[in-house]
Amino acid sequence: MARKDRYIVGLDLGSNKTCALVCQPGEEGKLEVAGVGVAESRGWRKGVIVNLDLTVLAIKKAVEAAEIAAGVPVDSAYVGVAGAHIKGVNSRGAITLGSREVTREDIRKVIQTAQGITLPPDRELLHVLPQQFLLDAQDGIRDPLGMQGGRLEVNVHLVTASTTATQNVITAVNRAGIVVLDTVFETLAAADACLTADERELGVALVDIGGGSTDVLVYYQGTVRHTAVIPVGGEHFTNDIAVGLRTPIPEAEKMKRAWGERGPDQPAGAALEVPSVGERPARMVNYATLSEIIEPRAVELLELLQAELARAGFEHQRGAGVVLTGGGAKLGGLAALAEQVWELPVRVGLPMGLRKMGEILPDPAFTTVVGLVAYGNRMRLLRDAREKGLLRRFWGALRGKAG
């Protein structure tokens, strides 16, 4: 069995479910699943924590289930953050070189310059994502290390979050006995799990439909170009059903899932039993009636997404189309409807890249937690490479002194 410190844990705190995933290095360098735990989320509203104790309880349940399955205690994790408080902005930085080679320190300095924007006191920087470097006005450079020039510039995409919302997530995870190794924008993590290199290069919009909101990430020429959050998610569909059919929220959620999972042998006229509120008797409702409630909300969401991408100037920079992921992507017929509205190829993104995923994880609802583990593994590999580099320099210095 691998050492405990080689295990990587992702923790996805969603509005509907809390998921913990434990992975370990396997054959051919691929991560393999050691254990997964899922618990119903409580204490959330519109993508933010409103009851800390209920959130902590859900985290503990999910982590305990993952620990039992993996056979190893979990004490640290990479944690996802999402919601309407996430905002993205593009920025540029520049430094003067004086006609010499670009060093790693120069790259670090120019990126640091680009992230030097003034943030409100209630916001914090979550990610700094380089897009391209420019050397003496030559653009399109992805890695300027070792190149010669006089002025180095960089375009970056900055992802910011509400300090309060992020701190509440960290506090909840800490109270559950878990150390937060890093907080990651959930849709950025999801991209690691379900997008291909070709899609990122050609241009693709990743649409992550969660319970409280829908997060959007646009890739073009291999890098993140735009981030946005639409305050409409799966919960809005559920509420529409609950109000339209006058049924309790838990029953409305069941009906939404039944509508999304219905097979070709269940025609629109097939009936479902709908429990009523209070002492009123249950009623029978067919799928056609459900469609009349669900489809207008789906069209509204798609039109809001289209308007956001057009406003940001990315209406036509999606050569690879759109990828839908998250629990809301399972809503039956949504991908086909999106193709009609957007006139672009649309697919549902499933998590990939792990070994021994079993029957649970190949599902768009688990793309984020798989991506969090992939992100954590990348950070581990970078840290190991950095430590090996420092060790080589250390021994090189010792040999120099000995000589």
C-alpha positions in Angstrom: 0.0 0.0 0.0 1.2 3.5 -0.8 2.4 5.8 2.0 -0.3 7.9 3.6 1.3 11.1 2.3 1.0 9.9 -1.3 -2.8 9.8 -1.1 -4.5 12.8 -2.7 -8.0 13.9 -1.5 -10.5 16.1 -3.3 -13.5 17.6 -1.4 -16.4 19.0 -3.4 -18.9 20.9 -1.3 -22.0 21.4 -3.4 -25.4 22.7 -2.7 -27.0 19.3 -3.1 -24.2 16.8 -2.3 -20.8 16.7 -0.5 -18.3 14.4 -2.0 -14.9 13.2 -0.8 -12.6 11.3 -3.2 -9.3 9.6 -2.1 -6.8 8.6 -4.8 -3.3 7.1 -4.9 -0.6 6.8 -7.6 -1.1 3.7 -9.6 0.4 2.0 -12.7 1.9 4.1 -15.5 1.8 7.2 -13.3 -2.0 7.3 -13.4 -4.0 8.0 -10.2 -6.4 5.2 -9.1 -9.4 5.5 -7.0 -9.0 4.3 -3.4 -12.3 5.4 -1.9 -15.2 7.7 -2.4 -17.8 9.1 0.0 -21.0 11.0 -0.7 -23.4 12.7 1.7 -26.4 15.0 1.2 -25.5 18.6 1.6 -27.3 20.7 4.1 -26.6 24.3 5.3 -26.3 25.8 1.8 -28.3 28.4 0.0 -27.6 29.8 -3.5 -24.1 28.4 -3.4 -22.9 29.8 -0.1 -22.9 28.4 3.5 -25.8 29.6 5.6 -25.5 26.9 8.4 -22.0 26.0 9.4 -22.9 23.1 11.7 -25.0 21.3 9.1 -22.2 21.8 6.5 -19.6 20.3 8.9 -21.8 17.3 9.5 -22.2 16.6 5.8 -18.4 16.9 5.3 -17.8 14.4 8.2 -20.2 11.9 6.7 -18.7 12.1 3.3 -15.1 11.9 4.6 -15.9 9.0 6.9 -17.4 7.0 4.0 -14.3 7.7 1.9 -11.9 6.7 4.7 -13.7 3.4 5.2 -13.6 2.6 1.5 -9.9 3.6 1.2 -8.7 2.2 4.5 -6.7 5.3 5.3 -7.4 8.3 7.5 -8.1 11.6 5.7 -6.5 14.7 7.3 -6.0 17.1 4.4 -7.7 17.8 1.1 -8.0 20.1 -2.0 -11.3 21.9 -1.6 -13.5 23.4 -4.3 -15.2 26.8 -4.2 -17.9 28.0 -6.5 -21.0 30.3 -6.6 -22.1 33.7 -7.7 -19.3 35.4 -5.7 -16.6 34.1 -8.2 -15.5 36.7 -10.7 -12.8 36.7 -13.4 -10.9 39.6 -15.0 -8.1 39.8 -17.5 -4.9 41.8 -16.7 -1.5 42.6 -18.1 1.9 43.2 -16.6 5.3 44.3 -18.0 9.0 44.5 -17.0 12.1 45.9 -18.7 14.9 43.3 -19.3 17.6 45.4 -21.0 18.4 43.1 -23.9 19.2 39.8 -22.2 17.8 36.3 -21.8 14.6 35.8 -19.9 15.1 33.9 -16.6 12.6 32.2 -14.4 12.8 35.1 -12.0 11.8 37.5 -14.8 8.7 35.3 -15.5 7.8 35.3 -11.8 8.2 39.1 -11.6 6.1 39.9 -14.7 3.3 37.6 -13.5 3.5 39.3 -10.1 3.2 42.7 -11.8 0.1 41.5 -13.7 -1.7 40.5 -10.6 -1.1 43.8 -8.9 -4.6 45.1 -9.3 -6.5 46.7 -6.5 -9.1 44.4 -5.0 -11.9 45.5 -2.7 -11.2 44.5 1.0 -13.9 41.8 0.8 -12.3 39.9 -2.1 -9.3 37.7 -2.5 -7.2 36.3 -5.4 -7.9 32.6 -6.1 -6.0 31.9 -9.3 -3.5 33.6 -11.6 -3.7 32.0 -15.0 -1.1 33.1 -17.6 -2.6 33.4 -21.2 0.4 34.5 -23.3 3.7 36.3 -23.1 4.9 39.2 -25.3 8.6 39.8 -25.9 9.4 43.2 -27.6 5.8 43.2 -29.0 6.1 39.6 -30.4 2.9 38.0 -29.1 1.7 34.4 -28.8 4.7 33.2 -26.7 3.7 30.5 -24.2 7.1 30.1 -22.5 9.7 32.9 -22.9 12.4 31.2 -20.8 15.8 31.6 -22.5 14.6 33.9 -25.2 16.3 37.3 -25.8 14.6 40.6 -25.5 14.3 44.0 -23.9 10.7 44.2 -22.7 8.7 41.2 -21.3 4.9 41.4 -21.0 2.2 38.9 -19.9 -1.5 38.6 -20.2 -3.2 36.8 -17.3 -6.6 35.8 -16.2 -7.3 36.5 -12.5 -10.0 34.6 -10.7 -11.2 36.3 -7.5 -13.6 35.2 -4.8 -15.5 36.6 -1.8 -13.2 36.4 1.2 -16.1 35.7 3.5 -17.5 32.9 1.4 -14.1 31.2 0.9 -13.2 31.5 4.6 -16.5 29.9 5.6 -15.7 27.0 3.4 -12.3 26.7 4.9 -13.7 27.0 8.4 -16.3 24.2 7.8 -13.6 21.9 6.4 -11.3 22.6 9.3 -14.0 22.0 11.9 -14.5 18.6 10.3 -10.9 17.8 11.1 -9.4 18.4 7.6 -6.6 20.7 6.7 -7.2 22.6 3.4 -4.2 22.3 1.2 -5.6 24.7 -1.4 -8.9 26.2 -2.5 -9.7 25.7 -6.2 -12.4 27.2 -8.4 -14.5 24.2 -9.1 -15.0 24.8 -12.8 -11.3 25.1 -13.3 -10.9 21.7 -11.6 -13.7 20.2 -13.7 -11.8 21.3 -16.8 -8.9 19.2 -15.7 -11.2 16.2 -15.6 -13.3 16.5 -18.7 -11.7 18.7 -21.4 -9.3 17.5 -24.0 -6.2 19.4 -25.2 -7.7 19.8 -28.7 -10.9 21.4 -27.2 -8.8 23.9 -25.1 -6.8 24.8 -28.2 -9.7 25.3 -30.7 -11.9 27.1 -28.2 -14.5 25.7 -25.9 -17.0 26.9 -23.3 -17.2 24.6 -20.2 -20.6 25.0 -18.6 -20.7 23.6 -15.0 -24.4 23.4 -13.9 -24.5 23.1 -10.1 -27.3 23.3 -7.7 -27.2 27.0 -6.9 -25.5 28.4 -9.9 -24.0 27.7 -13.3 -20.3 28.4 -13.7 -18.7 29.1 -17.1 -15.0 28.8 -18.2 -13.9 29.7 -21.8 -10.7 28.2 -23.2 -9.1 29.5 -26.4 -5.6 28.7 -27.7 -4.9 26.5 -24.7 -5.6 29.0 -21.9 -8.5 30.4 -19.8 -9.9 33.5 -21.4 -13.1 34.2 -19.5 -14.9 33.2 -16.3 -18.5 33.9 -15.4 -21.2 32.7 -13.1 -24.9 32.6 -13.9 -27.1 32.6 -10.8 -29.4 29.8 -12.1 -28.8 26.2 -11.3 -30.5 22.9 -10.7 -32.3 24.1 -7.6 -34.3 26.6 -9.8 -35.6 23.8 -11.9 -36.6 21.9 -8.7 -38.4 25.0 -7.2 -40.3 25.5 -10.5 -41.6 22.0 -10.3 -42.5 22.4 -6.6 -44.5 25.6 -7.2 -46.0 24.5 -10.5 -47.3 21.2 -9.2 -47.7 22.2 -5.6 -45.5 19.4 -4.2 -42.8 19.3 -1.5 -39.2 20.2 -2.6 -37.9 16.6 -2.0 -40.6 15.2 -4.2 -40.0 17.9 -6.9 -36.3 16.9 -6.9 -37.3 13.2 -7.5 -39.6 14.2 -10.3 -36.8 16.3 -12.0 -34.5 13.3 -11.9 -37.2 11.0 -13.2 -37.8 13.4 -16.1 -34.1 13.6 -16.9 -33.5 9.9 -16.7 -36.6 8.7 -18.5 -35.9 6.2 -21.3 -37.3 6.0 -24.9 -39.9 3.5 -23.7 -41.5 6.2 -21.5 -43.5 8.5 -23.8 -44.6 12.1 -23.0 -48.0 10.8 -22.0 -46.6 8.4 -19.3 -47.9 9.4 -15.9 -46.1 10.1 -12.6 -47.6 10.2 -9.1 -47.2 13.6 -7.5 -47.6 13.9 -3.7 -49.4 17.0 -2.7 -48.6 19.5 0.1 -50.4 18.9 3.4 -53.2 16.4 3.6 -54.3 16.7 0.0 -54.4 13.5 -2.0 -51.7 12.7 -4.5 -52.3 13.4 -8.2 -51.1 11.9 -11.5 -49.0 14.1 -13.9 -47.5 13.1 -17.2 -44.1 13.9 -18.6 -45.5 16.4 -21.1 -46.8 18.6 -18.2 -43.3 18.4 -16.6 -41.7 19.4 -19.8 -43.9 22.5 -19.9 -42.5 23.5 -16.5 -38.8 22.5 -17.1 -38.1 23.6 -20.6 -38.8 27.3 -20.3 -36.3 27.5 -17.4 -33.8 25.5 -19.5 -34.2 28.0 -22.4 -33.8 30.9 -20.0 -30.5 29.4 -18.7 -29.1 28.8 -22.2 -30.1 32.3 -23.4 -28.4 33.9 -20.3 -25.2 31.9 -21.1 -25.3 33.0 -24.7 -25.7 36.6 -23.7 -22.8 36.4 -21.2 -20.5 35.0 -23.8 -21.6 37.5 -26.4 -21.0 40.3 -24.0 -17.5 39.1 -23.3 -16.7 38.8 -27.0 -16.5 35.0 -27.1 -19.6 34.3 -29.1 -17.6 33.0 -32.1 -14.4 31.7 -30.4 -15.7 28.2 -29.6 -14.5 26.1 -32.4 -14.9 22.9 -30.3 -18.3 24.0 -29.1 -19.7 23.6 -25.6 -19.2 21.0 -22.9 -21.9 20.6 -20.2 -21.0 19.1 -16.9 -22.1 19.1 -13.3 -25.2 17.4 -11.9 -27.5 19.7 -13.9 -26.0 18.4 -17.2 -27.9 15.2 -16.6 -31.2 16.9 -17.2 -32.6 14.9 -20.1 -32.6 16.7 -23.5 -30.6 19.7 -22.3 -27.6 19.0 -24.6 -29.9 18.6 -27.6 -31.8 21.8 -26.7 -28.5 23.7 -26.2 -27.4 22.7 -29.8 -30.6 24.1 -31.1 -30.3 27.4 -29.2 -26.5 27.9 -29.7 -26.1 26.3 -33.1 -22.9 24.7 -31.9 -21.8 21.1 -31.1 -22.6 20.3 -27.5 -21.5 17.2 -25.4 -21.9 16.1 -21.8 -18.5 16.0 -20.1 -17.8 13.0 -18.0 -14.8 12.7 -15.7 -11.8 10.8 -17.1 -8.2 10.1 -16.3 -8.5 7.9 -13.2 -8.1 4.1 -12.9 -10.7 2.0 -11.0 -13.5 4.6 -11.2 -16.2 2.0 -10.6 -19.8 2.6 -11.4 -20.3 5.8 -9.4 -17.7 8.3 -10.7 -18.3 8.2 -14.5 -21.1 10.8 -14.0 -21.0 14.5 -14.8 -22.0 15.2 -11.1 -18.6 14.0 -10.1 -16.5 15.9 -12.6 -15.4 18.5 -10.1 -14.2 16.1 -7.4 -12.2 14.1 -9.9 -10.7 17.4 -11.2 -9.8 18.4 -7.7 -7.7 15.3 -7.3 -6.1 15.8 -10.7 -5.3 19.4 -9.7 -3.8 18.1 -6.4 -1.7 15.5 -8.3 -0.3 18.2 -10.6 0.6 20.3 -7.6 2.3 17.3 -6.0 4.3 16.6 -9.1 5.4 20.3 -9.4 6.4 20.3 -5.7 8.4 17.1 -6.2 10.2 18.5 -9.2 11.0 21.7 -7.3 12.3 19.7 -4.4 14.5 17.6 -6.6 15.8 20.7 -8.3 16.7 22.2 -5.0 18.4 19.0 -3.9 20.5 18.9 -7.1 21.6 22.5 -6.5 22.4 21.7 -2.9 24.6 18.7 -3.8 26.2 20.6 -6.6 27.2 23.4 -4.2 28.6 20.8 -1.8 30.7 19.2 -4.6 31.9 22.6 -5.6 33.0 23.3 -2.0 34.7 19.9 -1.8 36.5 20.6 -5.0 
